[in-house]
Amino acid sequence: MFRWLEGQDTRAKHLSFYALNKKQSTARKHSSSVLQKNYRTAIRSLHYFLQHQELMVQDLSPELMAGYSQWLRQHGISMNTVSCYLRSLRAIYNKVVKQYRLEDRKPFNDLFTGHAKTVKRAATDDDIKRLQTMILLKQSALQLSRDIFLFSLYAQGMPFVDIAFLHKEQIQDGMIIYERHKTGQQIIVQIEGCMQEIIDRYSKADSDFVFPIITTHNPAQAYKQYQSSLRTYNRNLHKLEKVAELKRSLTSYVVRHTWASIAYDTNIDLAVIASALGHTNTNTTRIYIRDINNRRLAEANKKVLGRIRP
């Protein structure tokens, strides 16, 4: 059971963790928009994990958070994204504990909240060609997933969430103009023929959305559809990977790394790549192209040794 320390506000243990976070959000109005969005995303994810059941402060336990962390991983969420969610929830929890003078149960102590080294994710040129030439059943789930993957690649590594919520009104004068859900950064993508072909394949006159992923304008229902579609998308990518015998594992994250790697390998400036991906600084972009840097260094060293070796 939850032991309450002397002097604690005992009313708090009967309060909703979500309600307390909402109360705190008013005080956080001067925080950065990215930080606030991270908090909202983490809370929404936890709420979904609990199947929209109420969560009291006293119920926030190490066991619950361990189960939540495992659930995220089982649904294809990367270690770094899991860590981001947990850090956001921990920050909210710590403020509640401090404000109401509660006993800290340390529900996040044994969980990973650091930064995992990004492994090599970029698909090879051969992988991309195999996907492009695959013959798939028309209007099948596999065809949609393949086409979404390719569209994401063609559109400067557009994230799945932004594709899912892409509205027709965001296409103007041959351009896609959207704001990244994760950072709020505006991205402008010129539509090329290969992209238009995919848009035309899925665009329906009776829908405001470009792709048949989200079918409602209700925010809660739309988020459910997005989460479900993301899981299906990643499952289908694994199926495509096996059928096409690809060299790299396919996930929703691979696309951005692939676009960045190809761009960098064709000598596009790092700042341009960062802007295309919506990165607020080039440090994140450097992680995406680290493997190429290592290869180029090895090649450069071979050239140097070629001149000085006896």
VENFEN-V503946 format. One record per helix or strand of 3 or more residues. SS is the DSSP state (~ for helix, > for strand). FROM is the first residue (numbers start at 1). TO is the last residue. If there is no record, write none. Layout:
ss: [SS,SS]
from: [FROM,FROM]
to: [TO,TO]
//
This chain:
ss: [~,~,~,~,~,~,~,~,~,~,>,>,~,~,~,~,~,~]
from: [12,17,33,57,62,79,125,141,160,168,175,186,193,219,254,270,282,290]
to: [14,27,49,59,74,100,133,154,164,170,179,190,202,243,265,277,288,308]
//
